[in-house]
Amino acid sequence: MTIATLADVLQPALKKGYAVAGLVTLGWEDMCAYVEAAEAEGCPVILQAGPSCRAHTPLPILGKMFRHLAEQATVPVVAHLDHGYSLDDCRMAIDAGFTSVMFDGSRKPLQQNIEETAAIAELAHHANVSCEGEIGFVGYANGEQSAGTDPTEAATFALQTGVDAMAVSVGNVHLQQSEGAGLDIDRIRAIEAATNIPLVIHGGSGVPKAQRRALAHGSNVCKFNIGTELRMTFGTALRQTLNDHPDQFDRLEILKATMNPMTMATRDILRELMPD
């Protein structure tokens, strides 16, 4: 069994200079593809259940799915709750067997965010579970605008919450379908100068690949969340299969055809982030 916490995989990454992929899951096929890719590359992987995933599949089921894959894997697999919005969300994930929870209080006033995140971190650590927090709001493509992370506030947040990893807003955007202009390196360096904690980039699909690789090997960014990029791979493979086989109706066969493209795309991402 290779179930791991977020701290288990991010602390070595921080010390040795690489990053781990936090991969957004939506169903069994992509979960399997992500673990298969991680095993092929010999590296850890973080399976993430975000709000849309949880709306489709109950948390207790997701916990069992993640842990089953981890038990069969030869590499560390983290079962991670992405964007929990309340203590109850995080408690439910812990009870469901998740090994890591992310509390998103980034829309809240700083002190409220600190207090609520600290309470969830304490709950998680008592259960031997890791906790990720967020300071500075990461917006959405064609949606809510970001509010960049203040380095001084980030230092206070890291110190007073006791989180194992800190998500920051440094030019990254959720749900971006193409590479953006890139992250604010000066802001990242200022945050690094103020605190020594593994940093997390949400909206990693919109970060130019060259910058993603450079930051993985030359900064305290130890986790990139990747979702949209792989969902697009899934959608392309699914459409191609349906176009090539218009008479196919068996959903198992249709979905099976997406798994190899997903595995190969995931392997490319993992190679970017891991040591040479």
N, C-alpha and C positions, 0 to 999 in steps of 0.2 A: 504494500500500500504506500503510495507516494503523495497522499494529501498533505498540503503545506499551507502555512499562513502567508499573508502578504509580507510580513517581516522576514520570514524564512527565505524568501526569494529576493527581496529588495535590499537587504543589508549586504549580502555578497556583491550585488550589482553596484551598490554605492562604493564599496571598498575597491572593487576591481575594475570599475569603469565600463559598465555596459548597461543596457536597459532590458526590461522584460515587457512583453506585449500583454496588455489587458484587452482581450478579444470579446467583443459584444456578441452574445449568443441570442438566437431567436428560436432554435429548434434542435432536435436530436442530430440532424445531419451536419449542421455546422459545428456543433460541439465535438462530434467524432472527428471531423476533418481537422479541427484545431489541435486536438490531442495527437492525432496521427502525424501532423506536421511537426509538432514539438518533439515527438519521439524520433522522427527522421533526422531532425537537426540536433538532437541531444541536449535540449534546453528546457527550462521551466516555462509554464504557460499559466496565465490567469484567465479562467473562464468567468465571464461577467453576466449577471442577470440584471438588466436595466428595467425601467418602468414598463416599456412596451412588451418585453419578454414576460414580466410578471403578470401583466394584464391578460396574457394568452395562456400561461401555464402557472398553476399555483406554486407558491414558494416551497412547500414541503416536497412537491414532486421534483422541482428543479434541484433542490438539495440532494435528493436521492440520485438524480441523473449525474450531477457533477461528481458526487462521491463514488458512484459506481465506476465512472471513467477513471477517476484518480486511482482507485483500487487496482485497476487493470494496467495502469501505466507504469513505465519504468523511469519517468521523469517527474519532477515535482509539479503538481497541479493544484492551483489555488481556486477555491470556490468562493467567489466574490460577489457581494451585493453592490450594484452600482446605483448611485443616486437614491439612497434611502432618504426619505424626507421627514422622518419622525423617529422617536425612540421606539415606538411600536414596530415600525418597519424593520428596524435593526434587530430588535429582540426576536421577532418572528424568524428572521434569517438565521440568527444564532441557534434558535430552537430547531430549525430545519436542517442543521448540520453545516451551514456555511462557515468557512474558516476566516473570512474577512468581510468587513462591512464598510461601506463608504457612506458617511452622513453628509448630505448637501445642505448646509445652512448658509450658502453663499449669498442668498437674497436678503438675509436678515442683518440687522445692525451688528456691528463687530462684537460687542460684549455679549449679546444674546447668542451669536454664533459660537463664540468661545465657550460659554457656559453649557450650551446644549451639546456641543461636540465633545467637551470634556466628560460629561455624564455618560455619553455613549461609548467613549473610549474606555472609561472605567468599567462599564458593563461588559464590553467586549474582552478586555484584558482579564477580567475575573473568570471568563469562560475560555481563556487561552485562544482568543480570536483577535486578529489584527483590526485596526481601525484607520481608515483614510478620511481626512477632512478636506474642506475646500474653503479657501480665502480669496476673495475676488471672484466676481461672477463671470463664467464663461457663457457667452451668448450663442445664438443659433443663426445659421445661414438663413437669410430672408426672414428673420424673426427678431427676438429680443437682442438688444445690443449688449456687448460685454462691458464690464467694469473692471479695469485692470487692477492687479494685485499691488498693494502698497508694500514695499519691502519691510518697512518698520512694523507695520501691522502683521505681516507674515511672521516676523520673528516673535512677536508677542503671542500670536496664535499658536505657533509650534510649541513654545515654552509652556503655555498655560493649558493646552488641551492634552498634551501627551500622545498625540497621534503618531502612528507609525509611518505615515506618508502624507504629503500635503499637495493637493491639487491647486494649481495656480492659473491665473488669467494673464497671459503674456502675448496676446495676439491670436490665440487659438480660438476656433469657433466650432461648435457642434454641427454635424450634418452637412459638412462642406463636401461637394462632389468632385472638386478639382483642387489642385494645389493652389494655395493662396500666396500672399506676398512673403510669408515667412514670419517667424516669431520674433519678438522683441528681445534680442540678445542682451542688451544693456540692462533690461529689467530682470532677466534671469540671473545675470551676474550680480546684481545688487541684492537679490533674494538669497543667492548663495553666500554672499558676504555676510549676511545677517543671520543665517541659520544653517545648520548642517543636518538636513533631513532629506530623505529621498523625495524628490519632486515628481509630480504627475502631470502629464499633459493630456487633458481631455480634448476630443476633436482632433486626434492625431492624423486622421485621414487627410486633413487639409494642410498638413505641414509638408513642405517640399522634401522629397526623399533624401536629398543630399544633406539637408539641415537636420532631418530626423536622425540620420546616421551620425553626423558630427556631434550632435548633442548627446546621443547615447554613449559616445566614447569620450566626450570631453566636457561633461557637466554633471551636476547632481540630479539631472532628469533621469530617473531610473525606471519609469513606467510610461508608456505611450498607450492610450486607449485608442483602439482601432475598431470602427464599426462600419461606417458608410462605405469605405473602400471595399470591404469584403462582401457587404450586401449587394454592391453593384456587380461584383464577380458572380455571386449566386444568381442574380437576376439575368445576367447575360447568358450564363450556362443554361438556365431554365428555359429562356426563350429559344435558344439554339436547339435544345432538345425537342421542344414542342414543334418548332419549324421543321426539323429533320424527320420527325416521326409523328405526323399529324394524326395517325390512327391510334397512337399510344394512349391508354386511359388508366393504366395501373399507376397510382400515385407513388408506390414504392419504387418502381422502375424509373419513373420520371425524376424523382428526387435523388435516387442513387446516382444519376448521371451528373448531378451538380457537385458531388463530393470530391472527385479528383481535381477539377479546376479550383475548388476552394482550398484543398490541401496544398496544391502547388503555389497558389497566391499567398497563402499563409506562410509557407516556407520562405518565400522571398522576403516577407516582412521580418520574420524571425532572424534571418541572416543579416539583415541591416542592423539589428539592434545588439546582437551577441558579439563577443570578442572574435577577432579574426583567427 
